[in-house]
Amino acid sequence: MNRNFFMRQLLAVGSFISMPFVVSAKTLFKKRLDKGIKVDAGEDRFGQEISLLEGDKFYCKVSTSDTDGDLYIFESTRDKKGGTSFHYHYDQDEWWYIIEGEFLFKVGDETFTAKAGDSVFGPRMVPHAFSKTSEGIAKMLIGFQPAGKMEEYFKKISAGVTKNMSEEERNNLRKEHGLVAVGPALNYLKK
């Protein structure tokens, strides 16, 4: 028997025999959504809004699990003025799109006022913060790319895990989820 013929036959049989395992592996390890989704206005992707502060609600629109960790998008509805501490993310870019109301943003050394229809981009490793400055309800879409552990982080805060934590424990929780606080909330910073 010709050696080349034998090797080709052996490879062909091996490929045929391993095919079910390859198909099974793809099915077992598949995490990305393979169909379209629609999330209604004012609704959460899973029917479970997240609340980080009184009068502050997050509605997941595209979950980390929908994109195998590539993207996380949520709508933030805010009642009270104020916002986040000055912080940065190790691996995530963050993007904000204002739907209603007005917000003040600080990204690195730049400060922006953003209103309905405006968007602001914050690159990874660049400190940033935002604060709601308008009266009444304000809304914005917030996206993280890649998603990282932000969705998980917000769920933990909403569940109250930080209530009895020291500041050091809160900082450790932030670091575990890919962010570092480096300064106070924007309300206290000069424009």
N, C-alpha and C positions, 0 to 999 in steps of 0.2 A: 504494500500500500504506500502511496506517495505521502511523504511526511507533511507537506503543505496542505494537502487535501484533508488529512487526518486532523491537523490543528484547526482548520476552518470548521470542520464538522464538530469538533469538541467545543469551540467557542459558540457556535450556533446552538448546540444543545444546552450549553450552560446558560446562555442568554434566555432561551425559551423556558428553562426550568426556573430561573430566578425572576421571571416577569411577575408572577403573582406576589412575590415579596416586595418588589419595587412598587407595584400598585398599592399594596397594603400599607407600605411605609408612607407613601404620599397621602393616603387617606388618614392614617393614624396621626401624622404630624401636621396636617393641614389646619391652620388657625385662621386664615383669611376668609372673610365673608365672600361668597360667590354668587350673590344676588343683590339686587337693588333694595334699598330701604327708604321709607318715608317716615319722618317724625313730624307730627303736627305742631303748629305754633303753640307755645306755652306748655309743651309736653316734653317728657323725658324719654329717651330711647327705650328704657326698660321700665318706665312708670315709677321711678324712684328718684325724685329730686334730691339734691344734696344741698344742705344749708350750712354755710361756714360761720356766718354771723347773723344776728337778728336782722330780718328784712333782706337777706341776701340768699338767693336761690340759684343753683346751677342745674341746668337741664342738659343732659348728655344728648348730643345730636349724632356724633360719630364716635363710637367707642374704640378704645385701644384694641379690644378683641375683634372688632370688625376689620381692622387693617393689619393684623399681625404685628402691632406695635409701631406702625409707620406714622400714624396720625391720631390725634385726639382733638375733637371739637365739641365745645359746649356753649350754651347760651347762659350768660350771667345776668340776672335781674336783680337790681340793687335799689333798695328803698332809702337807706341812710347814706349820708355823705361819708367819705373816707375810702380807704383802700389798703393795698398791700404794703408790707415793709419793703425797703430797698433790698433787692436780692438778685441772684443770677442762677442760671441753670447750667450744669456741666455740659450736657449733651443736647438740649432742646432749644430750638428757635421758638419764639412765642410771637403770635400775631393777634391783634385786636381789631375788630370792626364794630364801630359804634352804630347801633340801631336806633337808639333813643337817648336823649339826655346829653350831658357834657362831662368829659373826663379830662383830668390833667395827667400827663405822662412825663416821666423822666427816664430816658434811655441813655446810659452813659452820661455824658456832660450836656446832652440836649434835652430841652423841655418843650413839650407840645401840648396845645389845647386841642382836643378832638371832639367833634359833635357828630350828629347823625350823618352817615354816609362816609365819614373819614375812617381811615385805617392807620395803624401804627405797627411797625415791625421791631421786635427786639431780638437781636442775634444771641445765640448761646455765648456764655461766658461774659456778657456785657451786663452790668448791673442795671436793673430797671424797677420801676414802681408805677402804680397808677392810683388815682383817687377820683371818686365821683364828686363833682363840684356843683351839679345842678340840683334844683329842687324837684321833688316828686320822684317818680319811677325813672330809672335809667336802665338801658339794656345794651349788651354788646355780645358779640360772638368772640370766643377766644379759642385759638388753635395752638397745639403743640406739635412740632415735627422734629424728630420722631416723638412718639407719645411718651416714651420713658415710663416712669412710675407715677405720673401726675394724677391720673384718674384714681389710682389706688390711694394716693396721698390725700386727695380731697375726700374720699369715702371715709378714711380713718378719722380725719378731723371732724367730719359731719357726725360720725358715730361717737364723738366725745373723748377720744383717746388722749387728747392733750390737756384735758381739764385739770388734772392733778400733777402734771409734769413740771419739773423745774425747767428753767430756760436752757440749761445744758442738755436735758433730755429732748426738748423741742428741737434744738439745733441738731442733735444726733438723728432725730426722725427726719428732719429736712434733708440732711446729708444722705441718709439711706434712700431717699426718693429723688436725689439728684439736684438739690438746690441748697444754696447757702445765703442766709440773711447777712447783709453787710451794712445796714443802716435803718433808720426809723422810717415810718410811713411818710408819704409825701405831704400830708397835712402839716407836718412839722418842718418841712424843708422850705427854704426860700426859693422862689421861682427864678 
